[in-house]
Amino acid sequence: MANTSANGAVYEAAGLTKHYDDGQVQALRGLDFGIGDGEFVAIIGQSGSGKSTLLQMLGALDFPSGGALTYRGKSIAEMADPAAYRAHEIGFIFQSFHLLPTFTALENVQIPMFEGKRHIAERKERAIELLKAVGLEKRIHHFPSKMSGGERQRVAIARSLANGPSVLLADEPTGNLDSENAAMILDLIVRVQREQNMTMILVTHDMGVARRANRAIQMRDGRIIADGAPATLAPIS
């Protein structure tokens, strides 16, 4: 395994594969990698390269067809309660925000906390704290339909941090935003990762976004074709 941290890897993959349609579609073809604690890794490649499939594996939203994938030494495929892993260890940030339209920003941020033991007052206090941290203290009671795309993504980022996860998984988090909001959201994600020393894995097709990471894994046709400093990677073709 390459690029694991000195105190052990958060994720390790060996011969990781994923097939669909009875093996007709090979989304992942024998991946080997390690991701260390506190790393900021961009997974970059064209559509269909397998990068989003890999992110789903890391978040236990899907499971391998073959090979091994572990989180802190434990097999993700053999977890007794994948939902608990997602709720307590992982924060998700999606391209399309995935906010509930009938919930306010304050209520949306509290959703992941329903899995825990916090009382109502504690959940509310935590949500307010997170919304303030992303600059939305004046939008707490607004519904998603009354917010800009950048504001909705900031709510989604606050929600991803609700349970104090150790890993953030971001799938094209700036993909639905204009250039100004995209830059603002990317700055926010980078700041959150650095301040909290979180492991961050961000999927993107944009080399400019990937360059903000410390390391980039470049994929093509379900395989890793390069792994290293973003500045050393060839342009996507």
Secondary structure, DSSP 8 states (H G I E B T S, - for coil): --S--TT-EEEEEEEEEEEETTTTEEEEEEEEEEEETT-EEEEE--TTSSHHHHHHHHTTSS--SEEEEEETTEESTT-S-HHHHHHHHEEEEETT----TTS-HHHHHHGGGGGS---HHHHHHHHHHHHHHTT-TTSTT--GGGS-HHHHHHHHHHHHTTT--SEEEEESTTTTS-HHHHHHHHHHHHHHHHHHT-EEEEEES-HHHHTTSSEEEEEETTEEEEEE-GGGS----
